[in-house]
Amino acid sequence: MDLDPGAGGFCGVVLAGGTAARMDGIDKAGIELAGRTLLSYAVDAFLDAEEVVVVGPPGARTERPVTTVREDPPRGGPVAGLLTGVDALLRRPRLVGVLAVDMPRVTPATMRRLRDAAAGRDGAFLVDDTGRRQLAGVLDAARLDAVRPDLEGQHGMALHRLLAPLDLAQVAAVGDEAADIDSWADLRDLGSRTGR
């Protein structure tokens, strides 16, 4: 897939610091699916991004250069991870993409649909076939700054609470895009389905 020349000012944040409680606490970023790590798939989804920050344990290897940071506060949840990732960006983005590391079917095309849907709005998020928002989206960086809580307020804050004041488009997932790997059974089932 070729780079999107209209993606200027787009940066990505991969959230890879979760506890993976249902998977014995394993570092999900290093789990392999079809011979590639989940982190590799997540970083690939940001093909068009000028810069990518991975929020999670240090030492993960990627084919593309990324910045790796730990969320502040540690184990603070997706809001702390997202905001820590944004703070670690060297560039001041216009749009920030956010993606959970356990969603390997999200691709550059998914991110392009999200960016298109975010035009004229505060952002856009992928939703599954039940309408449930997934941890794959694009946010206007200035609007995210406007609703940002202080450091203490970030710890354990639910992402839906952070995003509640924002005007977000919902983008229906295509195929397995909304699939996330929360258990070993999820990994087995996704691996048994064809495609990518």
LINLINRA-V644259 format. One record per residue. RES is the residue in one letter. SS is DSSP state (H for helix, E for strand, - for the rest). PSI is psi in whole degrees, -180 to 180 (999 if undefined). NEAR is the number of other ideal C-beta (glycine too) atoms within 12 Angstrom. Layout:
# LINLINRA-V644259
res->(RES,RES)
ss->(SS,SS)
psi->(PSI,PSI)
near->(NEAR,NEAR)
This chain:
# LINLINRA-V644259
res->(M,D,L,D,P,G,A,G,G,F,C,G,V,V,L,A,G,G,T,A,A,R,M,D,G,I,D,K,A,G,I,E,L,A,G,R,T,L,L,S,Y,A,V,D,A,F,L,D,A,E,E,V,V,V,V,G,P,P,G,A,R,T,E,R,P,V,T,T,V,R,E,D,P,P,R,G,G,P,V,A,G,L,L,T,G,V,D,A,L,L,R,R,P,R,L,V,G,V,L,A,V,D,M,P,R,V,T,P,A,T,M,R,R,L,R,D,A,A,A,G,R,D,G,A,F,L,V,D,D,T,G,R,R,Q,L,A,G,V,L,D,A,A,R,L,D,A,V,R,P,D,L,E,G,Q,H,G,M,A,L,H,R,L,L,A,P,L,D,L,A,Q,V,A,A,V,G,D,E,A,A,D,I,D,S,W,A,D,L,R,D,L,G,S,R,T,G,R)
ss->(-,-,-,-,-,-,-,-,-,E,E,E,E,E,E,E,-,-,-,-,H,H,H,-,-,-,-,H,H,H,-,E,E,-,-,E,E,H,H,H,H,H,H,H,H,-,-,-,-,-,-,E,E,E,E,E,-,-,-,-,-,-,-,-,-,-,E,E,E,-,-,-,-,-,-,-,-,H,H,H,H,H,H,H,H,H,H,H,-,-,-,-,-,-,E,E,E,E,E,E,-,-,-,-,-,-,-,H,H,H,H,H,H,H,H,H,H,H,-,-,-,-,E,E,E,E,E,-,-,-,-,-,E,E,E,E,E,E,E,E,H,H,H,H,H,H,H,-,-,-,H,H,H,H,-,-,-,-,H,H,H,H,H,-,-,-,-,E,E,E,E,E,-,-,-,-,-,-,-,-,-,-,-,H,H,H,H,H,H,H,H,H,-,-,-,-)
psi->(135,156,147,112,-15,12,16,139,13,127,160,148,121,124,110,24,16,169,-17,47,-37,0,36,25,14,152,106,-31,-31,-4,139,141,121,40,3,151,155,-35,-39,-43,-44,-44,-38,-33,-23,36,-42,-8,141,-26,146,132,132,123,108,-168,144,163,-4,139,138,154,-29,142,131,162,133,130,162,144,152,112,155,141,31,-3,-179,-31,-49,-40,-47,-49,-36,-42,-44,-43,-27,-10,135,-32,155,104,158,-43,140,125,144,137,131,139,-18,23,72,-8,1,130,175,-35,-37,-49,-34,-42,-40,-43,-42,-44,-25,-13,126,5,-179,-11,-174,144,149,139,148,-175,-7,-1,6,130,135,166,61,111,179,134,143,122,-39,-40,-35,-44,-38,-26,7,127,168,172,-43,-37,-16,-32,118,4,136,140,-39,-30,-42,-42,-11,-41,-8,150,99,132,149,129,118,133,147,131,-130,14,-35,-2,130,157,98,-8,167,-33,-39,-42,-45,-47,-42,-38,-26,-16,147,167,171,999)
near->(13,11,16,22,9,15,28,17,24,38,38,49,51,53,44,46,38,34,23,29,12,18,24,12,12,25,25,40,39,25,35,20,34,19,12,21,30,45,40,30,41,50,39,33,42,46,27,35,41,27,31,43,42,46,44,41,26,16,14,30,18,29,16,24,16,35,29,28,31,25,37,24,21,19,23,30,31,40,38,36,41,45,38,36,44,38,28,29,34,16,21,17,35,27,43,45,52,53,49,44,49,42,41,41,36,45,30,28,25,42,44,32,31,45,40,22,28,35,20,14,24,29,39,37,43,43,25,24,16,11,14,17,31,36,35,48,47,47,43,32,33,19,25,36,21,17,28,26,26,13,17,13,19,30,22,20,27,19,33,19,17,35,34,16,16,29,21,31,27,27,33,23,30,22,20,29,33,33,34,37,35,26,20,18,13,27,26,14,16,31,24,14,17,10,16,23)
